Amino acid sequence: MAPASFKRLGLTGSIGAGKSTLARLLRERGFTVLDADAQARLATQEPQTLHAIETLFPGVVVGGQLDRPALSARVFGFPAELAKLNAVVHPRVRARMAELEAAAAQAGARTVVQDVPLLFEGGSRALFDAVLLIDAPLEVRLSRVMGRDGLSREAVLARDAAQMPAEQKRRLADAVIENGGDEVDLAVQLEVVLRKLGLHP
C-alpha cells in the first residue's frame, strides 16, 4: 500500500513529441519512470496474449512471435480494429504497471511516473494525481518519427490520427512542456513543472 504522500504522475504526448527524452530526464533526476510501451511489448510475448491477438487477427502471430508490422497494417487507420487490440493489451499493461508501481512505492519512491502514450485515449486519467503532456509542432514530430522508425509520412500520419488531437490533450493535461527546441530548454521547462506540481523522487 502506497503512503498518503505518494504521487502518481502520468506522462503522455503524441507520437514524436519527445516522451522518451523527457522520461530519461526524469530518470536522471531520480524519478522512477515506468514505460507502458515496454510493458506492452512484454505483455505481447505472453502465450495467452498472443493467443487472444491471433484469434482476433489471424496470421499476425508467426512461429510464436508477434509480427508487429503485419498487426500495425491491420489496425492503424481502422479505429474499430485498433479498439479490439487495445481491449486485449491495455488491461494486461495496466496490471503490469500497477505491480511495478507498488514495488517502487514499497522501496520508498515518493513519486512514480507512468509513461503512457495513450493515457487519455485509454481512459486512465483518473488514475493519476497529475498528467504532464509533452508536445511539439506536427511537422517536427513527423520528421522525428520518419527519421527514427523509417516510416513514410503517410504511415506516421495514420498513427497520429489514431491518437487524440494534441489540442484536446492540452486541455486535459495539468502541465504542458513544449518540445520544439533543444534539450536544455526541455530541462528548464521540466524543473518549472516539477516545482509547480510539487513532485519529488
mmCIF file of the C-alpha atoms, coordinates in Angstrom:
data_MODEL
# 
_entry.id   MODEL 
# 
loop_
_atom_site.group_PDB 
_atom_site.id 
_atom_site.type_symbol 
_atom_site.label_atom_id 
_atom_site.label_alt_id 
_atom_site.label_comp_id 
_atom_site.label_asym_id 
_atom_site.label_entity_id 
_atom_site.label_seq_id 
_atom_site.pdbx_PDB_ins_code 
_atom_site.Cartn_x 
_atom_site.Cartn_y 
_atom_site.Cartn_z 
_atom_site.occupancy 
_atom_site.B_iso_or_equiv 
_atom_site.pdbx_formal_charge 
_atom_site.auth_seq_id 
_atom_site.auth_comp_id 
_atom_site.auth_asym_id 
_atom_site.auth_atom_id 
_atom_site.pdbx_PDB_model_num 
ATOM 1   C CA . MET A 1 1   ? 0.000   0.000   0.000   1.00 0.00 ? 1   MET A CA 1 
ATOM 2   C CA . ALA A 1 2   ? 1.462   3.370   -1.045  1.00 0.00 ? 2   ALA A CA 1 
ATOM 3   C CA . PRO A 1 3   ? 1.738   6.067   1.644   1.00 0.00 ? 3   PRO A CA 1 
ATOM 4   C CA . ALA A 1 4   ? -0.678  9.007   1.552   1.00 0.00 ? 4   ALA A CA 1 
ATOM 5   C CA . SER A 1 5   ? 2.121   11.298  0.332   1.00 0.00 ? 5   SER A CA 1 
ATOM 6   C CA . PHE A 1 6   ? 2.794   9.051   -2.670  1.00 0.00 ? 6   PHE A CA 1 
ATOM 7   C CA . LYS A 1 7   ? 2.182   10.734  -6.051  1.00 0.00 ? 7   LYS A CA 1 
ATOM 8   C CA . ARG A 1 8   ? 1.422   9.218   -9.420  1.00 0.00 ? 8   ARG A CA 1 
ATOM 9   C CA . LEU A 1 9   ? 2.357   11.342  -12.463 1.00 0.00 ? 9   LEU A CA 1 
ATOM 10  C CA . GLY A 1 10  ? 1.169   10.444  -15.932 1.00 0.00 ? 10  GLY A CA 1 
ATOM 11  C CA . LEU A 1 11  ? 3.471   11.375  -18.814 1.00 0.00 ? 11  LEU A CA 1 
ATOM 12  C CA . THR A 1 12  ? 1.941   11.437  -22.266 1.00 0.00 ? 12  THR A CA 1 
ATOM 13  C CA . GLY A 1 13  ? 2.193   13.067  -25.675 1.00 0.00 ? 13  GLY A CA 1 
ATOM 14  C CA . SER A 1 14  ? 1.506   12.433  -29.325 1.00 0.00 ? 14  SER A CA 1 
ATOM 15  C CA . ILE A 1 15  ? 3.834   10.319  -31.463 1.00 0.00 ? 15  ILE A CA 1 
ATOM 16  C CA . GLY A 1 16  ? 7.216   12.001  -31.908 1.00 0.00 ? 16  GLY A CA 1 
ATOM 17  C CA . ALA A 1 17  ? 6.611   14.597  -29.184 1.00 0.00 ? 17  ALA A CA 1 
ATOM 18  C CA . GLY A 1 18  ? 9.633   13.501  -27.145 1.00 0.00 ? 18  GLY A CA 1 
ATOM 19  C CA . LYS A 1 19  ? 8.266   11.356  -24.312 1.00 0.00 ? 19  LYS A CA 1 
ATOM 20  C CA . SER A 1 20  ? 11.367  9.154   -24.294 1.00 0.00 ? 20  SER A CA 1 
ATOM 21  C CA . THR A 1 21  ? 13.705  12.142  -23.902 1.00 0.00 ? 21  THR A CA 1 
ATOM 22  C CA . LEU A 1 22  ? 11.603  13.591  -21.106 1.00 0.00 ? 22  LEU A CA 1 
ATOM 23  C CA . ALA A 1 23  ? 11.407  10.181  -19.407 1.00 0.00 ? 23  ALA A CA 1 
ATOM 24  C CA . ARG A 1 24  ? 15.224  9.996   -19.485 1.00 0.00 ? 24  ARG A CA 1 
ATOM 25  C CA . LEU A 1 25  ? 15.498  13.483  -17.935 1.00 0.00 ? 25  LEU A CA 1 
ATOM 26  C CA . LEU A 1 26  ? 13.114  12.413  -15.167 1.00 0.00 ? 26  LEU A CA 1 
ATOM 27  C CA . ARG A 1 27  ? 15.155  9.263   -14.513 1.00 0.00 ? 27  ARG A CA 1 
ATOM 28  C CA . GLU A 1 28  ? 18.326  11.362  -14.348 1.00 0.00 ? 28  GLU A CA 1 
ATOM 29  C CA . ARG A 1 29  ? 16.625  13.383  -11.594 1.00 0.00 ? 29  ARG A CA 1 
ATOM 30  C CA . GLY A 1 30  ? 15.960  10.226  -9.601  1.00 0.00 ? 30  GLY A CA 1 
ATOM 31  C CA . PHE A 1 31  ? 12.352  9.547   -10.540 1.00 0.00 ? 31  PHE A CA 1 
ATOM 32  C CA . THR A 1 32  ? 11.041  6.027   -11.110 1.00 0.00 ? 32  THR A CA 1 
ATOM 33  C CA . VAL A 1 33  ? 9.635   6.003   -14.660 1.00 0.00 ? 33  VAL A CA 1 
ATOM 34  C CA . LEU A 1 34  ? 7.528   3.083   -15.860 1.00 0.00 ? 34  LEU A CA 1 
ATOM 35  C CA . ASP A 1 35  ? 7.253   2.643   -19.625 1.00 0.00 ? 35  ASP A CA 1 
ATOM 36  C CA . ALA A 1 36  ? 3.851   1.408   -20.841 1.00 0.00 ? 36  ALA A CA 1 
ATOM 37  C CA . ASP A 1 37  ? 5.219   0.649   -24.327 1.00 0.00 ? 37  ASP A CA 1 
ATOM 38  C CA . ALA A 1 38  ? 7.937   -1.574  -22.852 1.00 0.00 ? 38  ALA A CA 1 
ATOM 39  C CA . GLN A 1 39  ? 5.339   -3.390  -20.763 1.00 0.00 ? 39  GLN A CA 1 
ATOM 40  C CA . ALA A 1 40  ? 3.117   -3.767  -23.829 1.00 0.00 ? 40  ALA A CA 1 
ATOM 41  C CA . ARG A 1 41  ? 5.993   -5.427  -25.676 1.00 0.00 ? 41  ARG A CA 1 
ATOM 42  C CA . LEU A 1 42  ? 6.466   -7.835  -22.773 1.00 0.00 ? 42  LEU A CA 1 
ATOM 43  C CA . ALA A 1 43  ? 2.727   -8.479  -22.490 1.00 0.00 ? 43  ALA A CA 1 
ATOM 44  C CA . THR A 1 44  ? 2.514   -9.333  -26.179 1.00 0.00 ? 44  THR A CA 1 
ATOM 45  C CA . GLN A 1 45  ? 5.179   -12.005 -25.726 1.00 0.00 ? 45  GLN A CA 1 
ATOM 46  C CA . GLU A 1 46  ? 2.978   -13.914 -23.278 1.00 0.00 ? 46  GLU A CA 1 
ATOM 47  C CA . PRO A 1 47  ? 1.285   -17.010 -24.786 1.00 0.00 ? 47  PRO A CA 1 
ATOM 48  C CA . GLN A 1 48  ? -2.178  -16.051 -23.505 1.00 0.00 ? 48  GLN A CA 1 
ATOM 49  C CA . THR A 1 49  ? -1.948  -12.576 -25.027 1.00 0.00 ? 49  THR A CA 1 
ATOM 50  C CA . LEU A 1 50  ? -0.599  -13.915 -28.319 1.00 0.00 ? 50  LEU A CA 1 
ATOM 51  C CA . HIS A 1 51  ? -3.475  -16.407 -28.494 1.00 0.00 ? 51  HIS A CA 1 
ATOM 52  C CA . ALA A 1 52  ? -6.025  -13.638 -27.903 1.00 0.00 ? 52  ALA A CA 1 
ATOM 53  C CA . ILE A 1 53  ? -4.449  -11.443 -30.593 1.00 0.00 ? 53  ILE A CA 1 
ATOM 54  C CA . GLU A 1 54  ? -4.199  -14.298 -33.111 1.00 0.00 ? 54  GLU A CA 1 
ATOM 55  C CA . THR A 1 55  ? -7.876  -15.112 -32.503 1.00 0.00 ? 55  THR A CA 1 
ATOM 56  C CA . LEU A 1 56  ? -8.819  -11.538 -33.413 1.00 0.00 ? 56  LEU A CA 1 
ATOM 57  C CA . PHE A 1 57  ? -6.266  -11.075 -36.199 1.00 0.00 ? 57  PHE A CA 1 
ATOM 58  C CA . PRO A 1 58  ? -5.432  -14.439 -37.778 1.00 0.00 ? 58  PRO A CA 1 
ATOM 59  C CA . GLY A 1 59  ? -1.969  -14.604 -39.309 1.00 0.00 ? 59  GLY A CA 1 
ATOM 60  C CA . VAL A 1 60  ? -0.223  -11.962 -37.196 1.00 0.00 ? 60  VAL A CA 1 
ATOM 61  C CA . VAL A 1 61  ? 1.451   -14.493 -34.894 1.00 0.00 ? 61  VAL A CA 1 
ATOM 62  C CA . VAL A 1 62  ? 4.168   -16.389 -36.738 1.00 0.00 ? 62  VAL A CA 1 
ATOM 63  C CA . GLY A 1 63  ? 6.211   -19.100 -35.051 1.00 0.00 ? 63  GLY A CA 1 
ATOM 64  C CA . GLY A 1 64  ? 5.043   -17.976 -31.633 1.00 0.00 ? 64  GLY A CA 1 
ATOM 65  C CA . GLN A 1 65  ? 6.130   -14.378 -32.282 1.00 0.00 ? 65  GLN A CA 1 
ATOM 66  C CA . LEU A 1 66  ? 4.003   -11.314 -32.979 1.00 0.00 ? 66  LEU A CA 1 
ATOM 67  C CA . ASP A 1 67  ? 4.518   -9.917  -36.479 1.00 0.00 ? 67  ASP A CA 1 
ATOM 68  C CA . ARG A 1 68  ? 4.263   -6.258  -35.445 1.00 0.00 ? 68  ARG A CA 1 
ATOM 69  C CA . PRO A 1 69  ? 4.333   -4.723  -38.953 1.00 0.00 ? 69  PRO A CA 1 
ATOM 70  C CA . ALA A 1 70  ? 1.547   -7.071  -40.052 1.00 0.00 ? 70  ALA A CA 1 
ATOM 71  C CA . LEU A 1 71  ? -0.515  -6.228  -36.979 1.00 0.00 ? 71  LEU A CA 1 
ATOM 72  C CA . SER A 1 72  ? 0.080   -2.486  -37.471 1.00 0.00 ? 72  SER A CA 1 
ATOM 73  C CA . ALA A 1 73  ? -1.181  -2.752  -41.042 1.00 0.00 ? 73  ALA A CA 1 
ATOM 74  C CA . ARG A 1 74  ? -4.376  -4.380  -39.749 1.00 0.00 ? 74  ARG A CA 1 
ATOM 75  C CA . VAL A 1 75  ? -5.201  -1.806  -37.053 1.00 0.00 ? 75  VAL A CA 1 
ATOM 76  C CA . PHE A 1 76  ? -3.804  1.643   -37.883 1.00 0.00 ? 76  PHE A CA 1 
ATOM 77  C CA . GLY A 1 77  ? -6.373  3.573   -39.875 1.00 0.00 ? 77  GLY A CA 1 
ATOM 78  C CA . PHE A 1 78  ? -9.120  1.199   -38.683 1.00 0.00 ? 78  PHE A CA 1 
ATOM 79  C CA . PRO A 1 79  ? -10.441 2.532   -35.338 1.00 0.00 ? 79  PRO A CA 1 
ATOM 80  C CA . ALA A 1 80  ? -12.708 -0.443  -34.636 1.00 0.00 ? 80  ALA A CA 1 
ATOM 81  C CA . GLU A 1 81  ? -9.863  -2.912  -35.162 1.00 0.00 ? 81  GLU A CA 1 
ATOM 82  C CA . LEU A 1 82  ? -7.489  -0.835  -33.026 1.00 0.00 ? 82  LEU A CA 1 
ATOM 83  C CA . ALA A 1 83  ? -10.104 -0.775  -30.252 1.00 0.00 ? 83  ALA A CA 1 
ATOM 84  C CA . LYS A 1 84  ? -10.246 -4.596  -30.327 1.00 0.00 ? 84  LYS A CA 1 
ATOM 85  C CA . LEU A 1 85  ? -6.476  -4.833  -29.976 1.00 0.00 ? 85  LEU A CA 1 
ATOM 86  C CA . ASN A 1 86  ? -6.403  -2.266  -27.169 1.00 0.00 ? 86  ASN A CA 1 
ATOM 87  C CA . ALA A 1 87  ? -9.100  -4.185  -25.285 1.00 0.00 ? 87  ALA A CA 1 
ATOM 88  C CA . VAL A 1 88  ? -6.731  -7.161  -25.184 1.00 0.00 ? 88  VAL A CA 1 
ATOM 89  C CA . VAL A 1 89  ? -3.464  -5.367  -24.470 1.00 0.00 ? 89  VAL A CA 1 
ATOM 90  C CA . HIS A 1 90  ? -4.353  -2.389  -22.257 1.00 0.00 ? 90  HIS A CA 1 
ATOM 91  C CA . PRO A 1 91  ? -5.693  -4.301  -19.211 1.00 0.00 ? 91  PRO A CA 1 
ATOM 92  C CA . ARG A 1 92  ? -2.589  -6.502  -19.217 1.00 0.00 ? 92  ARG A CA 1 
ATOM 93  C CA . VAL A 1 93  ? -0.317  -3.461  -19.405 1.00 0.00 ? 93  VAL A CA 1 
ATOM 94  C CA . ARG A 1 94  ? -2.175  -1.694  -16.590 1.00 0.00 ? 94  ARG A CA 1 
ATOM 95  C CA . ALA A 1 95  ? -1.799  -4.763  -14.375 1.00 0.00 ? 95  ALA A CA 1 
ATOM 96  C CA . ARG A 1 96  ? 1.954   -4.894  -15.058 1.00 0.00 ? 96  ARG A CA 1 
ATOM 97  C CA . MET A 1 97  ? 2.341   -1.162  -14.367 1.00 0.00 ? 97  MET A CA 1 
ATOM 98  C CA . ALA A 1 98  ? 0.410   -1.466  -11.087 1.00 0.00 ? 98  ALA A CA 1 
ATOM 99  C CA . GLU A 1 99  ? 2.755   -4.234  -9.898  1.00 0.00 ? 99  GLU A CA 1 
ATOM 100 C CA . LEU A 1 100 ? 5.865   -2.215  -10.753 1.00 0.00 ? 100 LEU A CA 1 
ATOM 101 C CA . GLU A 1 101 ? 4.432   0.895   -9.128  1.00 0.00 ? 101 GLU A CA 1 
ATOM 102 C CA . ALA A 1 102 ? 3.624   -0.971  -5.921  1.00 0.00 ? 102 ALA A CA 1 
ATOM 103 C CA . ALA A 1 103 ? 7.204   -2.258  -5.790  1.00 0.00 ? 103 ALA A CA 1 
ATOM 104 C CA . ALA A 1 104 ? 8.581   1.267   -6.280  1.00 0.00 ? 104 ALA A CA 1 
ATOM 105 C CA . ALA A 1 105 ? 6.354   2.660   -3.511  1.00 0.00 ? 105 ALA A CA 1 
ATOM 106 C CA . GLN A 1 106 ? 7.449   -0.172  -1.223  1.00 0.00 ? 106 GLN A CA 1 
ATOM 107 C CA . ALA A 1 107 ? 11.074  0.762   -1.960  1.00 0.00 ? 107 ALA A CA 1 
ATOM 108 C CA . GLY A 1 108 ? 10.426  4.334   -0.848  1.00 0.00 ? 108 GLY A CA 1 
ATOM 109 C CA . ALA A 1 109 ? 9.670   6.261   -4.053  1.00 0.00 ? 109 ALA A CA 1 
ATOM 110 C CA . ARG A 1 110 ? 7.624   9.408   -3.369  1.00 0.00 ? 110 ARG A CA 1 
ATOM 111 C CA . THR A 1 111 ? 6.571   9.829   -6.999  1.00 0.00 ? 111 THR A CA 1 
ATOM 112 C CA . VAL A 1 112 ? 6.233   7.287   -9.769  1.00 0.00 ? 112 VAL A CA 1 
ATOM 113 C CA . VAL A 1 113 ? 5.947   8.457   -13.356 1.00 0.00 ? 113 VAL A CA 1 
ATOM 114 C CA . GLN A 1 114 ? 3.989   6.336   -15.808 1.00 0.00 ? 114 GLN A CA 1 
ATOM 115 C CA . ASP A 1 115 ? 4.949   6.987   -19.451 1.00 0.00 ? 115 ASP A CA 1 
ATOM 116 C CA . VAL A 1 116 ? 1.669   6.164   -21.224 1.00 0.00 ? 116 VAL A CA 1 
ATOM 117 C CA . PRO A 1 117 ? 1.316   7.218   -24.891 1.00 0.00 ? 117 PRO A CA 1 
ATOM 118 C CA . LEU A 1 118 ? -2.446  6.563   -24.947 1.00 0.00 ? 118 LEU A CA 1 
ATOM 119 C CA . LEU A 1 119 ? -3.180  7.816   -21.437 1.00 0.00 ? 119 LEU A CA 1 
ATOM 120 C CA . PHE A 1 120 ? -6.216  9.899   -22.351 1.00 0.00 ? 120 PHE A CA 1 
ATOM 121 C CA . GLU A 1 121 ? -7.364  7.582   -25.138 1.00 0.00 ? 121 GLU A CA 1 
ATOM 122 C CA . GLY A 1 122 ? -7.242  4.609   -22.765 1.00 0.00 ? 122 GLY A CA 1 
ATOM 123 C CA . GLY A 1 123 ? -9.436  6.342   -20.194 1.00 0.00 ? 123 GLY A CA 1 
ATOM 124 C CA . SER A 1 124 ? -6.862  6.191   -17.400 1.00 0.00 ? 124 SER A CA 1 
ATOM 125 C CA . ARG A 1 125 ? -6.721  9.915   -16.494 1.00 0.00 ? 125 ARG A CA 1 
ATOM 126 C CA . ALA A 1 126 ? -8.443  9.274   -13.147 1.00 0.00 ? 126 ALA A CA 1 
ATOM 127 C CA . LEU A 1 127 ? -5.579  7.003   -12.057 1.00 0.00 ? 127 LEU A CA 1 
ATOM 128 C CA . PHE A 1 128 ? -3.128  9.920   -11.805 1.00 0.00 ? 128 PHE A CA 1 
ATOM 129 C CA . ASP A 1 129 ? -2.614  12.794  -9.392  1.00 0.00 ? 129 ASP A CA 1 
ATOM 130 C CA . ALA A 1 130 ? -1.424  14.901  -12.321 1.00 0.00 ? 130 ALA A CA 1 
ATOM 131 C CA . VAL A 1 131 ? -0.750  14.488  -16.033 1.00 0.00 ? 131 VAL A CA 1 
ATOM 132 C CA . LEU A 1 132 ? 2.206   16.045  -17.844 1.00 0.00 ? 132 LEU A CA 1 
ATOM 133 C CA . LEU A 1 133 ? 1.873   16.448  -21.597 1.00 0.00 ? 133 LEU A CA 1 
ATOM 134 C CA . ILE A 1 134 ? 4.852   16.921  -23.881 1.00 0.00 ? 134 ILE A CA 1 
ATOM 135 C CA . ASP A 1 135 ? 4.043   18.381  -27.282 1.00 0.00 ? 135 ASP A CA 1 
ATOM 136 C CA . ALA A 1 136 ? 5.774   19.608  -30.423 1.00 0.00 ? 136 ALA A CA 1 
ATOM 137 C CA . PRO A 1 137 ? 4.636   21.018  -33.775 1.00 0.00 ? 137 PRO A CA 1 
ATOM 138 C CA . LEU A 1 138 ? 3.238   18.390  -36.157 1.00 0.00 ? 138 LEU A CA 1 
ATOM 139 C CA . GLU A 1 139 ? 5.974   18.770  -38.771 1.00 0.00 ? 139 GLU A CA 1 
ATOM 140 C CA . VAL A 1 140 ? 8.667   18.405  -36.096 1.00 0.00 ? 140 VAL A CA 1 
ATOM 141 C CA . ARG A 1 141 ? 7.008   15.256  -34.794 1.00 0.00 ? 141 ARG A CA 1 
ATOM 142 C CA . LEU A 1 142 ? 6.603   13.776  -38.272 1.00 0.00 ? 142 LEU A CA 1 
ATOM 143 C CA . SER A 1 143 ? 10.262  14.417  -39.097 1.00 0.00 ? 143 SER A CA 1 
ATOM 144 C CA . ARG A 1 144 ? 11.423  12.788  -35.856 1.00 0.00 ? 144 ARG A CA 1 
ATOM 145 C CA . VAL A 1 145 ? 9.388   9.623   -36.316 1.00 0.00 ? 145 VAL A CA 1 
ATOM 146 C CA . MET A 1 146 ? 10.194  9.256   -40.028 1.00 0.00 ? 146 MET A CA 1 
ATOM 147 C CA . GLY A 1 147 ? 13.896  9.537   -39.205 1.00 0.00 ? 147 GLY A CA 1 
ATOM 148 C CA . ARG A 1 148 ? 13.714  7.301   -36.141 1.00 0.00 ? 148 ARG A CA 1 
ATOM 149 C CA . ASP A 1 149 ? 11.491  4.496   -37.414 1.00 0.00 ? 149 ASP A CA 1 
ATOM 150 C CA . GLY A 1 150 ? 11.997  4.682   -41.175 1.00 0.00 ? 150 GLY A CA 1 
ATOM 151 C CA . LEU A 1 151 ? 8.261   5.118   -41.735 1.00 0.00 ? 151 LEU A CA 1 
ATOM 152 C CA . SER A 1 152 ? 6.648   7.025   -44.565 1.00 0.00 ? 152 SER A CA 1 
ATOM 153 C CA . ARG A 1 153 ? 4.928   10.336  -43.887 1.00 0.00 ? 153 ARG A CA 1 
ATOM 154 C CA . GLU A 1 154 ? 1.575   8.660   -44.572 1.00 0.00 ? 154 GLU A CA 1 
ATOM 155 C CA . ALA A 1 155 ? 2.291   5.877   -42.059 1.00 0.00 ? 155 ALA A CA 1 
ATOM 156 C CA . VAL A 1 156 ? 3.202   8.367   -39.329 1.00 0.00 ? 156 VAL A CA 1 
ATOM 157 C CA . LEU A 1 157 ? 0.126   10.472  -40.084 1.00 0.00 ? 157 LEU A CA 1 
ATOM 158 C CA . ALA A 1 158 ? -2.041  7.340   -39.762 1.00 0.00 ? 158 ALA A CA 1 
ATOM 159 C CA . ARG A 1 159 ? -0.594  6.637   -36.323 1.00 0.00 ? 159 ARG A CA 1 
ATOM 160 C CA . ASP A 1 160 ? -1.033  10.255  -35.310 1.00 0.00 ? 160 ASP A CA 1 
ATOM 161 C CA . ALA A 1 161 ? -4.649  10.244  -36.498 1.00 0.00 ? 161 ALA A CA 1 
ATOM 162 C CA . ALA A 1 162 ? -5.338  7.213   -34.279 1.00 0.00 ? 162 ALA A CA 1 
ATOM 163 C CA . GLN A 1 163 ? -4.485  9.343   -31.229 1.00 0.00 ? 163 GLN A CA 1 
ATOM 164 C CA . MET A 1 164 ? -6.480  12.112  -29.566 1.00 0.00 ? 164 MET A CA 1 
ATOM 165 C CA . PRO A 1 165 ? -5.759  15.511  -31.181 1.00 0.00 ? 165 PRO A CA 1 
ATOM 166 C CA . ALA A 1 166 ? -2.962  17.415  -29.429 1.00 0.00 ? 166 ALA A CA 1 
ATOM 167 C CA . GLU A 1 167 ? -5.193  20.415  -28.696 1.00 0.00 ? 167 GLU A CA 1 
ATOM 168 C CA . GLN A 1 168 ? -7.648  18.213  -26.826 1.00 0.00 ? 168 GLN A CA 1 
ATOM 169 C CA . LYS A 1 169 ? -4.808  16.666  -24.815 1.00 0.00 ? 169 LYS A CA 1 
ATOM 170 C CA . ARG A 1 170 ? -3.591  20.142  -23.897 1.00 0.00 ? 170 ARG A CA 1 
ATOM 171 C CA . ARG A 1 171 ? -6.961  20.960  -22.367 1.00 0.00 ? 171 ARG A CA 1 
ATOM 172 C CA . LEU A 1 172 ? -6.928  17.777  -20.285 1.00 0.00 ? 172 LEU A CA 1 
ATOM 173 C CA . ALA A 1 173 ? -3.324  17.949  -19.038 1.00 0.00 ? 173 ALA A CA 1 
ATOM 174 C CA . ASP A 1 174 ? -2.252  19.589  -15.782 1.00 0.00 ? 174 ASP A CA 1 
ATOM 175 C CA . ALA A 1 175 ? 1.001   20.852  -17.298 1.00 0.00 ? 175 ALA A CA 1 
ATOM 176 C CA . VAL A 1 176 ? 2.405   21.100  -20.838 1.00 0.00 ? 176 VAL A CA 1 
ATOM 177 C CA . ILE A 1 177 ? 6.032   21.079  -21.939 1.00 0.00 ? 177 ILE A CA 1 
ATOM 178 C CA . GLU A 1 178 ? 6.837   22.404  -25.413 1.00 0.00 ? 178 GLU A CA 1 
ATOM 179 C CA . ASN A 1 179 ? 9.462   20.342  -27.211 1.00 0.00 ? 179 ASN A CA 1 
ATOM 180 C CA . GLY A 1 180 ? 10.211  22.320  -30.334 1.00 0.00 ? 180 GLY A CA 1 
ATOM 181 C CA . GLY A 1 181 ? 13.652  23.398  -29.122 1.00 0.00 ? 181 GLY A CA 1 
ATOM 182 C CA . ASP A 1 182 ? 16.707  21.713  -27.641 1.00 0.00 ? 182 ASP A CA 1 
ATOM 183 C CA . GLU A 1 183 ? 17.229  19.516  -24.607 1.00 0.00 ? 183 GLU A CA 1 
ATOM 184 C CA . VAL A 1 184 ? 18.499  22.387  -22.454 1.00 0.00 ? 184 VAL A CA 1 
ATOM 185 C CA . ASP A 1 185 ? 15.198  24.198  -22.955 1.00 0.00 ? 185 ASP A CA 1 
ATOM 186 C CA . LEU A 1 186 ? 13.345  20.955  -22.207 1.00 0.00 ? 186 LEU A CA 1 
ATOM 187 C CA . ALA A 1 187 ? 15.223  20.554  -18.906 1.00 0.00 ? 187 ALA A CA 1 
ATOM 188 C CA . VAL A 1 188 ? 14.436  24.117  -17.835 1.00 0.00 ? 188 VAL A CA 1 
ATOM 189 C CA . GLN A 1 189 ? 10.732  23.615  -18.519 1.00 0.00 ? 189 GLN A CA 1 
ATOM 190 C CA . LEU A 1 190 ? 10.780  20.314  -16.636 1.00 0.00 ? 190 LEU A CA 1 
ATOM 191 C CA . GLU A 1 191 ? 12.226  21.933  -13.498 1.00 0.00 ? 191 GLU A CA 1 
ATOM 192 C CA . VAL A 1 192 ? 9.472   24.564  -13.578 1.00 0.00 ? 192 VAL A CA 1 
ATOM 193 C CA . VAL A 1 193 ? 6.770   21.887  -13.913 1.00 0.00 ? 193 VAL A CA 1 
ATOM 194 C CA . LEU A 1 194 ? 8.174   19.724  -11.100 1.00 0.00 ? 194 LEU A CA 1 
ATOM 195 C CA . ARG A 1 195 ? 8.188   22.744  -8.768  1.00 0.00 ? 195 ARG A CA 1 
ATOM 196 C CA . LYS A 1 196 ? 4.658   23.717  -9.840  1.00 0.00 ? 196 LYS A CA 1 
ATOM 197 C CA . LEU A 1 197 ? 3.315   20.226  -9.195  1.00 0.00 ? 197 LEU A CA 1 
ATOM 198 C CA . GLY A 1 198 ? 5.382   19.760  -6.016  1.00 0.00 ? 198 GLY A CA 1 
ATOM 199 C CA . LEU A 1 199 ? 6.884   16.468  -7.165  1.00 0.00 ? 199 LEU A CA 1 
ATOM 200 C CA . HIS A 1 200 ? 9.990   14.803  -5.712  1.00 0.00 ? 200 HIS A CA 1 
ATOM 201 C CA . PRO A 1 201 ? 11.637  11.422  -6.440  1.00 0.00 ? 201 PRO A CA 1 
# 
